[in-house]
Amino acid sequence: MTTKTIHESNLPTLDVGVTRWRRRSPKPITNWDLFTSLAGFWEDAVVDNIDEEYDRLVQHLRDGAKSAEDLRVTKRRLSYETLELIRQRGAARATGNYQLTSELAKRCREAIKEDLKER
C-alpha cells in the first residue's frame, strides 16, 4: 500500500474551504453590530404586531359595545311575549329539538314584525 501526500494546492475548491474551516478556532465570534440591527428589526416588528393587536382589540370592543347598545334598543321595542318566545327558542335549540326550534323561530319572526310595526 502506498500512501499519497495531498497538498493544499491539489485540493478542489470545496476541500480548500473545509481545510480552512478546520484551521479556525472553535471560539464563536459575534458580530454585535449585525446582532443589534437584527434585534432592532425584531423589536420593531414585535412592537408593530402588538400595536396591530391592540388596535384590533379596541375595534372589537367598540363593535361589541355598539352591538350591545343596538340589542338593548331593540329589546326595548319588543314586547315581553316576543322576548319570551326568543328565550324559549334558545332553550329548544340548546336541547337539540330542531322541530320545536323551527316552529318557535317562525313565531318569533312574526311577533318581531308585529312589535316593530306597532312602535
DSSP file (Angstrom, degrees, kcal/mol; ACC not computed):
  #  RESIDUE AA STRUCTURE BP1 BP2  ACC     N-H-->O    O-->H-N    N-H-->O    O-->H-N    TCO  KAPPA ALPHA  PHI   PSI    X-CA   Y-CA   Z-CA
    1    1 A M              0   0    0      0, 0.0     2,-0.4     0, 0.0     0, 0.0   0.000 360.0 360.0 360.0 131.7    0.0    0.0    0.0
    2    2 A T        -     0   0    0      2,-0.0     2,-0.5     0, 0.0     0, 0.0  -0.879 360.0-144.4-109.2 142.6    1.3    3.3   -0.9
    3    3 A T        -     0   0    0     -2,-0.4     2,-0.4     2,-0.0     0, 0.0  -0.906  12.0-150.2-107.6 128.4    0.2    6.5    0.8
    4    4 A K        -     0   0    0     -2,-0.5     2,-0.5     2,-0.0    -2,-0.0  -0.768  10.8-133.7 -97.5 142.6   -0.1    9.7   -1.2
    5    5 A T        -     0   0    0     -2,-0.4     2,-0.6     2,-0.0    -2,-0.0  -0.833  17.2-149.0 -94.4 127.9    0.5   13.0    0.3
    6    6 A I        -     0   0    0     -2,-0.5     2,-0.3     3,-0.0     5,-0.0  -0.863   8.9-157.4-101.3 124.6   -2.2   15.6   -0.5
    7    7 A H    >>  -     0   0    0     -2,-0.6     3,-1.4     1,-0.1     4,-0.6  -0.709  25.9-119.0 -96.3 151.8   -1.0   19.1   -0.8
    8    8 A E  G >4 S+     0   0    0     -2,-0.3     3,-1.1     1,-0.3    -1,-0.1   0.837 112.6  61.0 -58.6 -33.9   -3.5   22.0   -0.4
    9    9 A S  G 34 S+     0   0    0      1,-0.2    -1,-0.3     7,-0.0     7,-0.0   0.763 102.6  51.9 -67.6 -23.2   -2.8   23.2   -3.8
   10   10 A N  G <4 S+     0   0    0     -3,-1.4    -1,-0.2     2,-0.0    -2,-0.2   0.563  89.1 100.9 -88.6  -8.9   -4.0   19.9   -5.3
   11   11 A L  S << S-     0   0    0     -3,-1.1     5,-0.0    -4,-0.6    -3,-0.0  -0.467  79.0-110.2 -76.8 146.0   -7.4   20.0   -3.4
   12   12 A P     >  -     0   0    0      0, 0.0     4,-1.9     0, 0.0     5,-0.2  -0.234  37.7 -98.7 -65.2 166.7  -10.6   21.1   -5.1
   13   13 A T  H  > S+     0   0    0      1,-0.2     4,-1.8     2,-0.2     5,-0.1   0.882 122.6  53.3 -57.3 -42.8  -12.0   24.5   -4.1
   14   14 A L  H  > S+     0   0    0      1,-0.2     4,-1.8     2,-0.2    -1,-0.2   0.917 108.8  49.0 -60.8 -44.3  -14.6   22.9   -1.8
   15   15 A D  H  > S+     0   0    0      1,-0.2     4,-2.7     2,-0.2    -1,-0.2   0.834 105.6  58.0 -66.3 -31.6  -12.0   20.9    0.1
   16   16 A V  H  X S+     0   0    0     -4,-1.9     4,-2.6     2,-0.2    -1,-0.2   0.918 106.0  49.7 -63.8 -41.7   -9.9   24.1    0.5
   17   17 A G  H  X S+     0   0    0     -4,-1.8     4,-2.2     2,-0.2    -2,-0.2   0.897 111.5  48.6 -62.6 -40.3  -12.8   25.7    2.2
   18   18 A V  H  X S+     0   0    0     -4,-1.8     4,-2.2     2,-0.2    -2,-0.2   0.906 110.7  50.8 -66.0 -41.4  -13.2   22.7    4.5
   19   19 A T  H  X S+     0   0    0     -4,-2.7     4,-1.2     1,-0.2    -2,-0.2   0.918 111.1  48.1 -62.9 -43.1   -9.5   22.8    5.3
   20   20 A R  H  X S+     0   0    0     -4,-2.6     4,-0.8     1,-0.2     3,-0.4   0.901 109.7  53.6 -63.2 -39.7   -9.6   26.4    6.1
   21   21 A W  H >< S+     0   0    0     -4,-2.2     3,-0.8     1,-0.2    -1,-0.2   0.889 104.9  54.0 -63.0 -39.2  -12.6   25.8    8.3
   22   22 A R  H 3< S+     0   0    0     -4,-2.2    -1,-0.2     1,-0.2    -2,-0.2   0.799 104.9  55.0 -66.9 -27.6  -10.8   23.1   10.2
   23   23 A R  H 3< S+     0   0    0     -4,-1.2    -1,-0.2    -3,-0.4    -2,-0.2   0.673  88.5  99.9 -80.3 -15.9   -8.0   25.5   11.0
   24   24 A R  S << S-     0   0    0     -3,-0.8    -3,-0.0    -4,-0.8     0, 0.0  -0.266  84.6-102.3 -68.9 156.5  -10.3   28.1   12.5
   25   25 A S        -     0   0    0      1,-0.1    -1,-0.1     2,-0.1    -2,-0.1  -0.542  23.0-129.5 -75.5 146.0  -10.6   28.4   16.2
   26   26 A P  S    S+     0   0    0      0, 0.0    -1,-0.1     0, 0.0    -2,-0.1   0.551  76.6 111.8 -73.6  -4.7  -13.8   26.8   17.6
   27   27 A K  S    S-     0   0    0      1,-0.1    -2,-0.1     2,-0.0     2,-0.1  -0.557  70.8-127.4 -72.5 122.4  -14.5   30.0   19.5
   28   28 A P        -     0   0    0      0, 0.0     2,-0.5     0, 0.0    -1,-0.1  -0.414  15.4-147.6 -72.4 146.6  -17.6   31.7   18.0
   29   29 A I        -     0   0    0     -2,-0.1     2,-0.5     2,-0.0    -2,-0.0  -0.964   8.7-150.8-115.7 127.1  -17.3   35.4   17.0
   30   30 A T        -     0   0    0     -2,-0.5     2,-1.2     4,-0.0     3,-0.1  -0.851   8.7-145.4-103.0 127.8  -20.4   37.5   17.4
   31   31 A N     >  -     0   0    0     -2,-0.5     4,-2.5     1,-0.2     5,-0.2  -0.771  18.5-172.8 -87.8  96.4  -20.9   40.5   15.1
   32   32 A W  H  > S+     0   0    0     -2,-1.2     4,-2.9     1,-0.2     5,-0.2   0.803  79.3  57.2 -67.7 -29.9  -22.6   42.7   17.6
   33   33 A D  H  > S+     0   0    0      2,-0.2     4,-2.3     1,-0.2    -1,-0.2   0.938 111.2  43.2 -64.4 -45.0  -23.5   45.4   15.0
   34   34 A L  H  > S+     0   0    0      2,-0.2     4,-2.7     1,-0.2     5,-0.2   0.927 114.6  50.6 -64.2 -44.4  -25.4   42.8   13.0
   35   35 A F  H  X S+     0   0    0     -4,-2.5     4,-2.8     1,-0.2    -2,-0.2   0.922 111.1  48.6 -58.9 -45.4  -26.9   41.4   16.1
   36   36 A T  H  X S+     0   0    0     -4,-2.9     4,-2.3     2,-0.2    -1,-0.2   0.908 112.4  47.4 -63.4 -43.1  -28.1   44.8   17.3
   37   37 A S  H  X S+     0   0    0     -4,-2.3     4,-2.2     2,-0.2    -1,-0.2   0.915 114.2  46.7 -67.1 -40.5  -29.6   45.7   13.9
   38   38 A L  H  X S+     0   0    0     -4,-2.7     4,-2.6     2,-0.2    -2,-0.2   0.902 112.1  50.7 -66.2 -39.8  -31.4   42.4   13.7
   39   39 A A  H  X S+     0   0    0     -4,-2.8     4,-2.8    -5,-0.2    -2,-0.2   0.886 109.0  52.5 -63.9 -37.4  -32.6   42.8   17.3
   40   40 A G  H  X S+     0   0    0     -4,-2.3     4,-2.6     2,-0.2    -2,-0.2   0.917 109.8  47.7 -63.5 -43.3  -33.8   46.2   16.4
   41   41 A F  H  X S+     0   0    0     -4,-2.2     4,-2.5     2,-0.2    -2,-0.2   0.925 113.3  48.5 -61.5 -44.0  -35.8   44.9   13.4
   42   42 A W  H  X S+     0   0    0     -4,-2.6     4,-2.6     2,-0.2    -2,-0.2   0.919 111.8  49.1 -62.5 -43.8  -37.2   42.2   15.5
   43   43 A E  H  X S+     0   0    0     -4,-2.8     4,-2.8     1,-0.2     5,-0.2   0.917 111.2  49.6 -63.0 -43.1  -38.2   44.6   18.3
   44   44 A D  H  X S+     0   0    0     -4,-2.6     4,-2.8     1,-0.2    -1,-0.2   0.915 111.6  49.3 -60.6 -42.7  -39.9   46.9   15.7
   45   45 A A  H  X S+     0   0    0     -4,-2.5     4,-2.4     2,-0.2    -2,-0.2   0.902 112.3  47.7 -64.3 -40.8  -41.8   44.0   14.3
   46   46 A V  H  X S+     0   0    0     -4,-2.6     4,-2.6     2,-0.2    -2,-0.2   0.925 113.1  47.8 -66.1 -44.1  -42.9   42.9   17.7
   47   47 A V  H  X S+     0   0    0     -4,-2.8     4,-2.7     2,-0.2    -2,-0.2   0.922 112.7  49.0 -63.4 -43.6  -44.0   46.4   18.7
   48   48 A D  H  X S+     0   0    0     -4,-2.8     4,-2.6     1,-0.2    -1,-0.2   0.915 111.6  49.7 -60.6 -42.4  -45.8   46.8   15.4
   49   49 A N  H  X S+     0   0    0     -4,-2.4     4,-2.6     2,-0.2    -2,-0.2   0.907 111.1  48.8 -63.9 -41.7  -47.6   43.5   15.9
   50   50 A I  H  X S+     0   0    0     -4,-2.6     4,-2.7     2,-0.2    -2,-0.2   0.912 111.0  50.9 -63.8 -41.9  -48.6   44.5   19.5
   51   51 A D  H  X S+     0   0    0     -4,-2.7     4,-2.7     2,-0.2    -2,-0.2   0.921 111.5  47.5 -60.9 -44.0  -49.9   47.8   18.2
   52   52 A E  H  X S+     0   0    0     -4,-2.6     4,-2.5     2,-0.2    -2,-0.2   0.919 112.8  48.3 -63.7 -43.3  -51.9   46.0   15.5
   53   53 A E  H  X S+     0   0    0     -4,-2.6     4,-2.4     2,-0.2    -2,-0.2   0.904 112.3  49.5 -63.2 -40.9  -53.3   43.5   18.0
   54   54 A Y  H  X S+     0   0    0     -4,-2.7     4,-2.8     2,-0.2    -2,-0.2   0.933 111.3  48.4 -63.8 -45.9  -54.2   46.3   20.4
   55   55 A D  H  X S+     0   0    0     -4,-2.7     4,-2.4     1,-0.2    -2,-0.2   0.906 111.9  50.1 -60.2 -41.3  -56.0   48.3   17.6
   56   56 A R  H  X S+     0   0    0     -4,-2.5     4,-2.3     2,-0.2    -1,-0.2   0.898 111.2  49.1 -64.0 -40.5  -57.9   45.1   16.7
   57   57 A L  H  X S+     0   0    0     -4,-2.4     4,-2.6     2,-0.2    -2,-0.2   0.927 111.2  49.0 -64.3 -45.3  -58.9   44.5   20.3
   58   58 A V  H  X S+     0   0    0     -4,-2.8     4,-2.4     1,-0.2    -2,-0.2   0.918 112.3  48.5 -61.3 -43.4  -60.1   48.1   20.7
   59   59 A Q  H  X S+     0   0    0     -4,-2.4     4,-2.7     1,-0.2    -1,-0.2   0.908 110.9  51.0 -63.1 -41.2  -62.1   47.9   17.5
   60   60 A H  H  X S+     0   0    0     -4,-2.3     4,-2.5     1,-0.2    -2,-0.2   0.914 110.9  48.4 -62.0 -43.0  -63.6   44.5   18.6
   61   61 A L  H  X S+     0   0    0     -4,-2.6     4,-2.4     2,-0.2    -2,-0.2   0.896 112.0  49.1 -65.2 -39.9  -64.6   46.1   22.0
   62   62 A R  H  X S+     0   0    0     -4,-2.4     4,-2.6     2,-0.2    -2,-0.2   0.929 111.9  48.4 -64.2 -44.2  -66.2   49.1   20.3
   63   63 A D  H  X S+     0   0    0     -4,-2.7     4,-2.7     1,-0.2    -2,-0.2   0.911 112.3  49.4 -61.6 -41.8  -68.1   46.8   17.9
   64   64 A G  H  X S+     0   0    0     -4,-2.5     4,-2.6     2,-0.2    -1,-0.2   0.901 110.9  49.1 -64.0 -41.0  -69.3   44.7   20.8
   65   65 A A  H  X S+     0   0    0     -4,-2.4     4,-2.3     2,-0.2    -2,-0.2   0.908 112.8  47.5 -65.2 -41.6  -70.4   47.8   22.8
   66   66 A K  H  X S+     0   0    0     -4,-2.6     4,-2.7     2,-0.2    -2,-0.2   0.917 112.5  49.5 -64.6 -42.9  -72.3   49.1   19.7
   67   67 A S  H  X S+     0   0    0     -4,-2.7     4,-2.3     2,-0.2    -2,-0.2   0.908 111.1  49.2 -62.5 -42.3  -73.9   45.8   19.1
   68   68 A A  H  X S+     0   0    0     -4,-2.6     4,-2.3     2,-0.2    -1,-0.2   0.899 111.4  49.6 -64.4 -40.0  -74.9   45.5   22.8
   69   69 A E  H  X S+     0   0    0     -4,-2.3     4,-2.3     2,-0.2    -2,-0.2   0.921 110.8  49.5 -64.3 -43.4  -76.4   49.0   22.7
   70   70 A D  H  X S+     0   0    0     -4,-2.7     4,-2.5     1,-0.2    -2,-0.2   0.894 110.3  51.3 -61.2 -39.7  -78.3   48.1   19.5
   71   71 A L  H  X S+     0   0    0     -4,-2.3     4,-2.8     2,-0.2    -1,-0.2   0.896 108.9  50.6 -65.5 -40.1  -79.6   45.0   21.2
   72   72 A R  H  X S+     0   0    0     -4,-2.3     4,-1.9     2,-0.2    -2,-0.2   0.916 111.2  48.3 -63.3 -42.3  -80.8   47.0   24.2
   73   73 A V  H  X S+     0   0    0     -4,-2.3     4,-1.0     1,-0.2    -2,-0.2   0.926 113.4  47.6 -63.3 -43.9  -82.6   49.4   22.0
   74   74 A T  H >X S+     0   0    0     -4,-2.5     4,-0.8     1,-0.2     3,-0.7   0.910 108.9  53.8 -64.0 -42.2  -84.2   46.6   20.1
   75   75 A K  H >< S+     0   0    0     -4,-2.8     3,-0.8     1,-0.3    -1,-0.2   0.866 104.2  55.8 -62.4 -34.9  -85.2   44.8   23.3
   76   76 A R  H 3< S+     0   0    0     -4,-1.9    -1,-0.3     1,-0.2    -2,-0.2   0.811 107.1  50.8 -65.2 -27.7  -87.0   47.9   24.5
   77   77 A R  H << S+     0   0    0     -4,-1.0     2,-0.3    -3,-0.7    -1,-0.2   0.601  98.2  82.2 -86.1 -11.6  -89.0   47.9   21.3
   78   78 A L  S << S-     0   0    0     -3,-0.8    34,-0.1    -4,-0.8     2,-0.0  -0.694  80.5-118.3 -96.9 147.9  -90.1   44.2   21.7
   79   79 A S     >  -     0   0    0     -2,-0.3     4,-2.1    32,-0.2     5,-0.2  -0.300  26.3-109.7 -76.1 164.9  -92.9   43.1   23.8
   80   80 A Y  H  > S+     0   0    0      1,-0.2     4,-2.2     2,-0.2     5,-0.2   0.888 118.8  55.6 -61.2 -39.6  -92.5   40.8   26.8
   81   81 A E  H  > S+     0   0    0      1,-0.2     4,-2.1     2,-0.2    -1,-0.2   0.894 107.5  48.6 -62.7 -40.5  -94.3   38.0   24.9
   82   82 A T  H  > S+     0   0    0      2,-0.2     4,-2.3     1,-0.2    -1,-0.2   0.918 110.6  50.2 -66.6 -43.1  -91.8   38.2   22.0
   83   83 A L  H  X S+     0   0    0     -4,-2.1     4,-2.1     1,-0.2    -1,-0.2   0.873 109.7  52.0 -62.7 -36.0  -88.8   38.2   24.3
   84   84 A E  H  X S+     0   0    0     -4,-2.2     4,-2.5     2,-0.2    -1,-0.2   0.895 108.0  51.3 -66.8 -40.1  -90.3   35.1   26.0
   85   85 A L  H  X S+     0   0    0     -4,-2.1     4,-2.5     2,-0.2    -2,-0.2   0.908 109.4  50.6 -61.3 -41.6  -90.6   33.4   22.6
   86   86 A I  H  X S+     0   0    0     -4,-2.3     4,-2.0     2,-0.2    -2,-0.2   0.907 110.5  49.3 -63.2 -41.9  -87.0   34.2   21.8
   87   87 A R  H  X S+     0   0    0     -4,-2.1     4,-2.1     2,-0.2    -2,-0.2   0.918 111.3  49.0 -63.1 -43.4  -85.9   32.7   25.2
   88   88 A Q  H  X S+     0   0    0     -4,-2.5     4,-2.7     1,-0.2    -2,-0.2   0.891 108.6  53.6 -63.6 -39.3  -88.0   29.5   24.5
   89   89 A R  H  X S+     0   0    0     -4,-2.5     4,-2.4     1,-0.2    -1,-0.2   0.915 108.6  49.7 -62.0 -41.9  -86.4   29.2   21.1
   90   90 A G  H  X S+     0   0    0     -4,-2.0     4,-2.1     2,-0.2    -1,-0.2   0.897 111.2  48.9 -62.4 -40.8  -82.9   29.4   22.6
   91   91 A A  H  X S+     0   0    0     -4,-2.1     4,-1.7     2,-0.2    -2,-0.2   0.905 111.2  49.7 -66.2 -40.8  -83.9   26.7   25.1
   92   92 A A  H  X>S+     0   0    0     -4,-2.7     5,-1.9     1,-0.2     4,-0.8   0.896 111.2  49.4 -64.9 -39.6  -85.3   24.5   22.4
   93   93 A R  H ><5S+     0   0    0     -4,-2.4     3,-0.6     1,-0.2    -1,-0.2   0.900 108.5  53.5 -65.1 -39.9  -82.1   24.9   20.3
   94   94 A A  H 3<5S+     0   0    0     -4,-2.1    -1,-0.2     1,-0.2    -2,-0.2   0.842 108.6  49.1 -65.2 -33.3  -80.0   24.1   23.3
   95   95 A T  H 3<5S-     0   0    0     -4,-1.7    -1,-0.2    -5,-0.1    -2,-0.2   0.621 115.1-117.0 -81.4 -11.9  -81.9   20.8   23.9
   96   96 A G  T <<5 +     0   0    0     -4,-0.8     2,-1.5    -3,-0.6    -3,-0.2   0.616  65.2 145.0  88.5  12.4  -81.5   19.9   20.3
   97   97 A N     >< +     0   0    0     -5,-1.9     4,-2.2     1,-0.2    -1,-0.2  -0.666  19.0 173.6 -85.6  89.0  -85.2   19.9   19.5
   98   98 A Y  H  > S+     0   0    0     -2,-1.5     4,-2.4     2,-0.2    -1,-0.2   0.805  72.0  55.8 -73.0 -30.0  -84.9   21.2   15.9
   99   99 A Q  H  > S+     0   0    0      2,-0.2     4,-2.1     1,-0.2    -1,-0.2   0.947 112.5  42.0 -66.9 -46.8  -88.6   20.8   15.1
  100  100 A L  H  > S+     0   0    0      2,-0.2     4,-2.9     1,-0.2     5,-0.2   0.887 113.1  54.8 -65.2 -38.8  -89.7   23.0   18.0
  101  101 A T  H  X S+     0   0    0     -4,-2.2     4,-2.3    -9,-0.2    -2,-0.2   0.919 108.5  48.5 -59.9 -43.9  -86.8   25.4   17.3
  102  102 A S  H  X S+     0   0    0     -4,-2.4     4,-1.9     2,-0.2    -2,-0.2   0.922 112.8  47.2 -63.2 -45.1  -88.1   25.8   13.8
  103  103 A E  H  X S+     0   0    0     -4,-2.1     4,-2.1     1,-0.2    -2,-0.2   0.924 113.9  47.0 -63.4 -45.1  -91.7   26.4   14.9
  104  104 A L  H  X S+     0   0    0     -4,-2.9     4,-2.6     1,-0.2    -1,-0.2   0.854 108.1  56.9 -66.4 -33.7  -90.6   28.9   17.6
  105  105 A A  H  X S+     0   0    0     -4,-2.3     4,-2.5    -5,-0.2    -1,-0.2   0.912 107.3  48.4 -63.5 -41.7  -88.4   30.7   15.1
  106  106 A K  H  X S+     0   0    0     -4,-1.9     4,-2.2     1,-0.2    -2,-0.2   0.935 113.0  47.3 -62.1 -45.7  -91.3   31.3   12.8
  107  107 A R  H  X S+     0   0    0     -4,-2.1     4,-2.5     1,-0.2    -2,-0.2   0.879 110.8  52.8 -64.8 -37.0  -93.4   32.6   15.6
  108  108 A C  H  X S+     0   0    0     -4,-2.6     4,-2.9     2,-0.2     5,-0.2   0.934 107.9  50.2 -62.8 -46.6  -90.6   34.8   16.8
  109  109 A R  H  X S+     0   0    0     -4,-2.5     4,-2.3     1,-0.2    -2,-0.2   0.922 112.8  46.6 -59.1 -44.2  -90.2   36.4   13.3
  110  110 A E  H  X S+     0   0    0     -4,-2.2     4,-2.2     1,-0.2    -1,-0.2   0.928 113.7  48.0 -63.6 -44.7  -93.9   37.1   13.1
  111  111 A A  H  X S+     0   0    0     -4,-2.5     4,-2.6     1,-0.2    -2,-0.2   0.893 111.0  50.8 -64.8 -39.7  -94.0   38.5   16.7
  112  112 A I  H  X S+     0   0    0     -4,-2.9     4,-2.5     2,-0.2     5,-0.2   0.921 109.3  51.0 -64.4 -43.4  -91.0   40.7   16.0
  113  113 A K  H  X S+     0   0    0     -4,-2.3     4,-1.8    -5,-0.2    -2,-0.2   0.928 112.1  47.4 -58.6 -44.9  -92.6   42.1   12.8
  114  114 A E  H  X S+     0   0    0     -4,-2.2     4,-2.1     1,-0.2    -2,-0.2   0.926 112.0  49.2 -63.0 -45.3  -95.7   42.9   14.7
  115  115 A D  H  X S+     0   0    0     -4,-2.6     4,-1.5     1,-0.2    -1,-0.2   0.900 111.5  48.6 -62.6 -40.8  -93.8   44.6   17.5
  116  116 A L  H  < S+     0   0    0     -4,-2.5    -1,-0.2     1,-0.2    -2,-0.2   0.816 110.1  52.2 -72.1 -28.9  -91.8   46.7   15.2
  117  117 A K  H  < S+     0   0    0     -4,-1.8    -1,-0.2    -5,-0.2    -2,-0.2   0.899 109.0  51.0 -68.6 -40.3  -94.9   47.8   13.3
  118  118 A E  H  <        0   0    0     -4,-2.1    -2,-0.2     1,-0.2    -1,-0.2   0.840 360.0 360.0 -67.8 -34.1  -96.6   48.9   16.5
  119  119 A R     <        0   0    0     -4,-1.5    -1,-0.2    -5,-0.2    -2,-0.2   0.446 360.0 360.0 -98.8 360.0  -93.8   51.1   17.8
